[in-house]
Amino acid sequence: MKRSISGSRNSAGIEGRIGYIFQDRSLIERALTRLAYTLEMG
């Protein structure tokens, strides 16, 4: 996944790819953070 200059993932791009727009942005950030942690900790 691409990161913006601020280091956060491009949630709008992800929303476009999955075809769903999150009204509560904290939900997508939480999901992506947990996924990244899980992948790193393996």
C-alpha positions, 0 to 999 in steps of 0.5 A: 500500500502506498503511503502519503508524505505524512506516512498514513495510508491513502484511505481514499485509494483503498476505499476506491479499490474495495468499492466502499466509502467509510463514514467513520475514517477511524474505522479504516485507520484502525483496520489498517493499523491492525493489519500492518501490526499482524503482518509485521508480527507474523 
